Amino acid sequence: MTQLNRKTEMFSIGDKTYISPSWPPLSKAARNLPTIGKSFAVPISFLMSAGADGDLGSAIPQALFMLFEQLEEEDISKLFNLVLEDVWCKTTDKKVDLDNDFNNLDELLTLVALVLKQHYGCMMSGKGFQSLFQMMVPLAQGQMD
C-alpha cells in the first residue's frame, strides 16, 4: 500500500507565511468534522434558509449571534487549536502560536478560514457530500410525516 502525497498549502497573511499540510480524509478530516461542523452548521443553515426566502440581509445578524454563541459555549480557542494544529509559521519555523504569530484578530480569522477551506472546501462542490445531503433530506422529511 502506498502513501498518498498530501498537498501542502502556503498562506501569506500579514508579514508571515504559514504552511498547512492537507489532512488525511479519515484520521483527520472525518474525525474533526463533527467538532468543526457543529460550530458552523446552525448559522449556515439559517443563512441558507433565509437566502432562499430572499431575506438574507436581516438574517446575517441573527446568524452571527448564533455563531458567536456556539463558539462561546464550545471555547473558541479549542476550535482554533484544532483547526491550526498542523500549521507551521514558515517565517519563525515553529508551529503556529495563536497569541504571538498574528498582529490582530483579522489575521487569525483569515488563516482559520483558509485552512478550513483547504480541508473542507471540497464538501461544498464534491459529489459525496451532495449525495449524502440528498439522501438525508427525504429521510428527515419521512420522519416528519
Residue pairs with C-beta under 8 A, 6 or more apart in sequence:
6 21
6 22
6 23
6 24
7 21
7 22
8 19
8 20
8 21
8 22
9 19
9 20
9 22
9 114
9 115
9 118
10 17
10 18
10 19
10 20
10 90
11 17
11 18
11 20
11 111
11 114
11 115
12 18
13 102
13 107
13 110
13 111
13 114
14 102
14 103
14 107
15 91
15 103
16 89
16 90
16 91
16 92
16 101
17 89
17 90
17 91
18 87
18 88
18 89
18 90
18 96
18 111
19 87
19 88
19 89
19 90
20 86
20 87
20 88
20 114
20 115
20 118
21 86
22 118
22 119
23 29
23 32
23 86
23 119
28 86
28 119
29 119
29 120
32 82
32 83
32 119
33 120
35 79
35 82
36 79
36 82
36 83
36 116
36 120
38 70
38 74
39 67
39 70
39 71
39 74
39 79
40 67
40 70
42 66
42 70
43 63
43 64
43 66
43 67
43 70
44 63
46 59
46 62
46 63
46 66
47 56
47 59
47 60
47 63
50 56
50 58
50 59
50 63
51 59
71 79
77 98
80 98
80 108
80 112
81 98
83 112
83 115
83 116
84 96
84 98
84 111
84 112
84 115
87 95
87 96
87 111
87 115
88 94
88 95
88 96
89 95
89 96
89 97
89 101
92 101
96 111
98 108
102 108
102 111
122 129
123 129
